[in-house]
Amino acid sequence: MTPEEEAEYKRRRKARNVVLALLLVGLVVLFYAITVVRIGAQG
């Protein structure tokens, strides 16, 4: 693998990891919001 190919591979891997991290944070926020709404509706 040439240095250029390796750099491209690392760049794509980092971009994919950032997208996955954002997706995970989004799911956590969604579940938190659903929990708050459900608990608030009971009170």
Secondary structure as a PSIPRED ss2 file (coil, helix, strand):
# PSIPRED VFORMAT (PSIPRED V4.0)

   1 M C   1.000  0.000  0.000
   2 T C   1.000  0.000  0.000
   3 P H   0.000  1.000  0.000
   4 E H   0.000  1.000  0.000
   5 E H   0.000  1.000  0.000
   6 E H   0.000  1.000  0.000
   7 A H   0.000  1.000  0.000
   8 E H   0.000  1.000  0.000
   9 Y H   0.000  1.000  0.000
  10 K H   0.000  1.000  0.000
  11 R H   0.000  1.000  0.000
  12 R H   0.000  1.000  0.000
  13 R H   0.000  1.000  0.000
  14 K H   0.000  1.000  0.000
  15 A H   0.000  1.000  0.000
  16 R H   0.000  1.000  0.000
  17 N H   0.000  1.000  0.000
  18 V H   0.000  1.000  0.000
  19 V H   0.000  1.000  0.000
  20 L H   0.000  1.000  0.000
  21 A H   0.000  1.000  0.000
  22 L H   0.000  1.000  0.000
  23 L H   0.000  1.000  0.000
  24 L H   0.000  1.000  0.000
  25 V H   0.000  1.000  0.000
  26 G H   0.000  1.000  0.000
  27 L H   0.000  1.000  0.000
  28 V H   0.000  1.000  0.000
  29 V H   0.000  1.000  0.000
  30 L H   0.000  1.000  0.000
  31 F H   0.000  1.000  0.000
  32 Y H   0.000  1.000  0.000
  33 A H   0.000  1.000  0.000
  34 I H   0.000  1.000  0.000
  35 T H   0.000  1.000  0.000
  36 V H   0.000  1.000  0.000
  37 V H   0.000  1.000  0.000
  38 R H   0.000  1.000  0.000
  39 I H   0.000  1.000  0.000
  40 G H   0.000  1.000  0.000
  41 A H   0.000  1.000  0.000
  42 Q H   0.000  1.000  0.000
  43 G C   1.000  0.000  0.000
